[in-house]
Amino acid sequence: MISCTEFILAYNELFSFLEENYGKQAVIEFWEYISEEFLVNLDRLVREKGIKGMEEYWTHTLTEEKADYEMTVKINEFEIYMKKCPSIDILNNTGVKKYPSYCEHCDLLYRRIIERYGFFYNIEFIDREKGICRLTVKKRR
């Protein structure tokens, strides 16, 4: 099995290719496809465990990616403060042309799943060049 970090350069190039050849809508449709077909583990964890499932999913994923982050988990709230996104770090250090909307895939992929289970989802892109962002999820009352 290959690690998730090995997909970063391929994703970046695929996003660029799709937009250059088919437009931004093709990229969005690809992200929707990934969300529905490949994030079944996140979907199951959020459906079954709610915020605890998010904690489980991202603890595993961000550990595998060797991300520099802080996670806050409360009964009705979940937050990840990404100090240094490993994907952006890899893209910056390889010298490839970064897909300008690269960070947006995190918003679409995860929002689609999390909001269907009664949560508010927000992502703040603090510095896209350095890979700093904040993901906040709150349980709807």
C-alpha positions as CSV (number, residue, x, y, z in Angstrom):
1,M,0.0,0.0,0.0
2,I,1.3,3.4,-0.9
3,S,1.0,6.4,1.5
4,C,-1.4,9.2,0.9
5,T,1.5,11.7,0.4
6,E,2.5,9.9,-2.8
7,F,-0.8,11.1,-4.4
8,I,-0.1,14.8,-3.8
9,L,1.9,15.5,-6.9
10,A,-0.4,13.4,-9.1
11,Y,-3.5,15.1,-7.7
12,N,-1.9,18.5,-8.3
13,E,-1.2,17.7,-11.9
14,L,-4.6,16.1,-12.4
15,F,-6.4,19.1,-11.0
16,S,-4.5,21.4,-13.4
17,F,-5.0,19.1,-16.4
18,L,-8.8,18.9,-15.8
19,E,-9.2,22.6,-15.4
20,E,-7.0,23.4,-18.4
21,N,-8.8,21.0,-20.7
22,Y,-12.3,20.8,-19.3
23,G,-12.8,23.8,-17.0
24,K,-13.2,24.3,-13.3
25,Q,-16.5,22.4,-13.2
26,A,-14.6,19.2,-14.2
27,V,-12.3,19.6,-11.2
28,I,-15.3,20.1,-8.9
29,E,-17.0,17.0,-10.3
30,F,-13.8,15.0,-9.8
31,W,-13.7,16.2,-6.1
32,E,-17.3,15.2,-5.7
33,Y,-16.5,11.8,-7.1
34,I,-13.6,11.4,-4.7
35,S,-15.7,12.5,-1.7
36,E,-18.5,9.9,-2.5
37,E,-16.4,7.0,-3.7
38,F,-13.2,7.1,-1.7
39,L,-14.0,8.7,1.6
40,V,-16.4,6.0,2.7
41,N,-14.3,5.5,5.9
42,L,-14.8,9.1,6.9
43,D,-18.5,8.8,6.0
44,R,-18.9,5.7,8.2
45,L,-17.0,7.2,11.1
46,V,-19.0,10.4,11.1
47,R,-22.3,8.6,10.7
48,E,-21.5,6.1,13.5
49,K,-19.5,8.3,16.0
50,G,-20.0,11.9,15.0
51,I,-17.2,14.1,16.4
52,K,-15.3,11.2,17.9
53,G,-15.3,9.6,14.4
54,M,-13.8,12.8,13.0
55,E,-11.1,12.7,15.6
56,E,-10.4,9.1,14.8
57,Y,-10.2,9.7,11.0
58,W,-8.0,12.8,11.1
59,T,-5.7,11.5,13.9
60,H,-4.9,8.6,11.7
61,T,-4.7,10.5,8.4
62,L,-2.7,13.5,9.7
63,T,-0.3,11.2,11.6
64,E,0.3,9.3,8.3
65,E,0.9,12.6,6.5
66,K,3.2,13.8,9.3
67,A,1.2,17.0,9.5
68,D,2.0,19.8,11.9
69,Y,-1.4,20.5,13.5
70,E,-3.4,21.1,16.7
71,M,-6.7,19.3,17.1
72,T,-9.3,20.3,19.6
73,V,-12.2,18.0,20.4
74,K,-15.2,18.9,22.5
75,I,-18.6,17.3,22.9
76,N,-20.2,19.5,20.2
77,E,-17.2,20.9,18.4
78,F,-14.1,19.7,16.4
79,E,-11.3,21.8,15.2
80,I,-8.0,21.3,13.3
81,Y,-5.6,24.1,13.1
82,M,-3.2,23.2,10.4
83,K,0.1,24.9,11.1
84,K,1.8,23.4,8.1
85,C,-0.1,21.3,5.5
86,P,2.0,18.4,4.3
87,S,0.5,18.6,0.8
88,I,1.4,22.3,0.4
89,D,4.8,21.6,1.9
90,I,5.5,18.9,-0.6
91,L,4.3,21.0,-3.5
92,N,6.4,24.0,-2.4
93,N,9.5,21.9,-2.0
94,T,9.3,20.1,-5.3
95,G,9.1,23.3,-7.4
96,V,6.1,22.2,-9.4
97,K,3.5,24.7,-10.4
98,K,0.9,24.4,-7.7
99,Y,-2.7,24.2,-8.9
100,P,-4.1,27.6,-7.8
101,S,-7.2,26.1,-6.1
102,Y,-5.4,23.1,-4.6
103,C,-6.6,23.9,-1.0
104,E,-10.3,24.0,-2.1
105,H,-10.4,20.3,-2.5
106,C,-10.3,19.9,1.3
107,D,-13.4,22.1,1.6
108,L,-15.5,20.2,-0.9
109,L,-14.4,16.7,0.0
110,Y,-15.1,16.9,3.7
111,R,-17.9,19.4,3.7
112,R,-20.1,17.1,1.6
113,I,-19.8,14.3,4.2
114,I,-19.8,16.2,7.4
115,E,-22.8,18.4,6.7
116,R,-25.0,15.5,5.8
117,Y,-24.8,14.4,9.4
118,G,-26.1,17.6,11.0
119,F,-22.9,19.5,11.5
120,F,-21.8,23.0,10.5
121,Y,-18.6,23.0,8.6
122,N,-16.2,25.9,8.1
123,I,-12.7,26.1,6.7
124,E,-10.6,29.2,6.8
125,F,-7.6,29.4,4.5
126,I,-5.3,31.5,6.5
127,D,-2.2,31.3,4.2
128,R,-2.6,29.1,1.1
129,E,1.1,29.5,0.2
130,K,2.3,28.2,3.6
131,G,-0.5,25.7,4.0
132,I,-2.0,27.2,7.1
133,C,-5.8,26.7,7.7
134,R,-8.4,26.1,10.3
135,L,-11.2,23.6,10.0
136,T,-14.1,24.0,12.4
137,V,-17.0,21.7,12.8
138,K,-19.9,22.3,15.2
139,K,-23.0,20.2,16.0
140,R,-26.2,21.9,14.9
141,R,-28.5,22.5,17.8
